[in-house]
């Protein structure tokens, strides 16, 4: 049973704390030389633990994230161009997007949430959709 403020060690994930979801903080270095602090968020209702699907999804994320990010740049660039009319290159995309968290839903589906210079209120999400595991980009509200 999870209560606000609970802290646990989860094998393969590390230390997490409960604040309406299980949260862990880490540094990522997906592109460039700069490490960026982000939160790993594992959706959970009050009293719920991290699901097996979330644990499997996190393990898959760790193994594949660099490939997913590099392969997904075109998806992000297309979304930015189509929805906001901005032409950005692969080198520029992460000058206008800053990753802030990775959300793992109870089902194991996950997405990266970005702050966006061009959409301060809504942000951008890069996420799995559907049973085939393809990735999409959209406003955060489309994923959340």
C-alpha positions as CSV (number, residue, x, y, z in Angstrom):
1,X,0.0,0.0,0.0
2,X,1.5,3.3,-1.1
3,X,1.0,6.5,1.0
4,X,2.2,10.0,0.2
5,X,5.9,10.3,0.9
6,X,6.7,6.6,0.9
7,X,10.1,5.7,-0.4
8,X,11.0,2.3,-1.8
9,X,13.8,0.6,-3.7
10,X,12.6,-1.1,-6.8
11,X,14.9,-3.6,-8.4
12,X,16.0,-2.4,-11.9
13,X,14.6,1.1,-11.3
14,X,16.2,2.3,-8.0
15,X,14.8,4.6,-5.4
16,X,11.3,5.9,-6.0
17,X,9.0,8.0,-3.8
18,X,5.2,8.3,-3.9
19,X,3.5,11.6,-4.7
20,X,0.3,10.6,-6.5
21,X,2.5,8.4,-8.7
22,X,5.9,6.7,-8.1
23,X,8.7,9.1,-9.0
24,X,12.4,8.7,-9.5
25,X,14.9,11.4,-10.5
26,X,17.8,10.8,-12.9
27,X,20.0,12.4,-15.5
28,X,19.8,11.6,-19.2
29,X,22.2,12.2,-22.0
30,X,20.4,11.3,-25.1
31,X,21.9,13.8,-27.5
32,X,24.8,16.2,-27.4
33,X,27.1,16.4,-24.4
34,X,24.8,17.9,-21.8
35,X,23.2,15.8,-19.1
36,X,19.6,16.8,-18.4
37,X,17.7,16.1,-15.1
38,X,14.3,14.4,-15.6
39,X,11.8,12.6,-13.6
40,X,10.7,9.0,-14.2
41,X,7.0,8.9,-13.4
42,X,5.2,5.6,-12.9
43,X,1.4,6.2,-12.8
44,X,-0.2,4.6,-9.8
45,X,-3.4,5.1,-7.9
46,X,-3.2,5.6,-4.1
47,X,-2.1,2.3,-2.6
48,X,-1.0,0.8,-5.9
49,X,2.5,-0.4,-6.6
50,X,4.5,-0.1,-9.9
51,X,3.0,-2.8,-12.2
52,X,5.0,-5.6,-13.9
53,X,4.1,-4.0,-17.2
54,X,5.7,-0.7,-16.1
55,X,8.8,-2.6,-15.0
56,X,9.1,-4.4,-18.3
57,X,8.5,-1.2,-20.2
58,X,11.2,0.6,-18.2
59,X,13.7,-2.2,-19.0
60,X,12.8,-2.0,-22.7
61,X,13.2,1.8,-22.6
62,X,16.7,1.5,-21.1
63,X,17.8,-0.9,-23.8
64,X,16.3,1.0,-26.8
65,X,16.1,4.7,-25.9
66,X,18.9,6.0,-28.0
67,X,17.6,4.1,-31.0
68,X,14.0,5.4,-30.3
69,X,15.2,9.0,-29.9
70,X,17.3,9.0,-33.1
71,X,14.6,7.2,-35.1
72,X,11.9,9.5,-33.6
73,X,13.5,12.8,-34.5
74,X,11.6,12.8,-37.8
75,X,8.3,12.3,-36.0
76,X,9.1,15.3,-33.7
77,X,10.3,17.5,-36.5
78,X,7.2,16.7,-38.6
79,X,4.9,17.5,-35.7
80,X,6.6,20.8,-35.0
81,X,6.4,21.8,-38.6
82,X,2.8,20.6,-39.2
83,X,1.3,21.9,-36.0
84,X,3.4,25.0,-35.3
85,X,4.8,26.0,-38.8
86,X,8.4,25.9,-37.5
87,X,11.2,24.5,-39.6
88,X,13.7,22.9,-37.3
89,X,16.6,20.6,-38.2
90,X,17.8,17.5,-36.2
91,X,20.5,19.7,-34.7
92,X,17.9,22.4,-33.6
93,X,15.0,20.3,-32.3
94,X,16.4,20.0,-28.8
95,X,17.1,23.7,-28.7
96,X,13.3,24.2,-28.7
97,X,12.4,21.1,-26.7
98,X,13.6,20.2,-23.2
99,X,12.7,16.8,-21.8
100,X,11.2,17.0,-18.3
101,X,9.8,13.6,-17.6
102,X,9.1,10.1,-18.9
103,X,5.7,8.8,-17.9
104,X,5.1,5.1,-17.7
105,X,1.4,4.2,-17.6
106,X,0.1,1.2,-15.7
107,X,-0.3,-0.6,-19.0
108,X,3.4,-0.2,-19.8
109,X,2.9,2.4,-22.5
110,X,5.2,5.3,-22.1
111,X,6.0,8.7,-23.4
112,X,8.5,11.5,-23.0
113,X,7.1,14.9,-21.9
114,X,8.9,18.0,-23.2
115,X,8.7,21.7,-22.3
116,X,8.5,23.5,-25.6
117,X,9.6,27.1,-26.3
118,X,6.8,27.5,-28.9
119,X,4.1,26.0,-26.6
120,X,4.8,27.0,-23.0
121,X,1.4,26.0,-21.7
122,X,0.8,22.7,-23.5
123,X,4.3,21.2,-24.1
124,X,5.0,18.3,-26.4
125,X,4.8,14.5,-25.9
126,X,6.6,11.7,-27.8
127,X,4.8,8.5,-27.0
128,X,3.7,5.0,-27.9
129,X,0.3,4.6,-29.4
130,X,-1.7,1.5,-30.1
131,X,-0.8,-2.2,-29.9
132,X,2.0,-2.0,-32.5
133,X,4.2,0.2,-30.3
134,X,4.7,2.9,-32.9
135,X,5.8,6.3,-31.6
136,X,3.9,9.6,-32.2
137,X,4.4,13.2,-31.3
138,X,1.7,15.5,-30.2
139,X,0.6,17.9,-27.5
140,X,1.0,16.6,-24.0
141,X,-2.8,16.5,-23.7
142,X,-3.0,13.9,-26.5
143,X,-0.9,11.6,-24.4
144,X,-2.1,12.4,-20.9
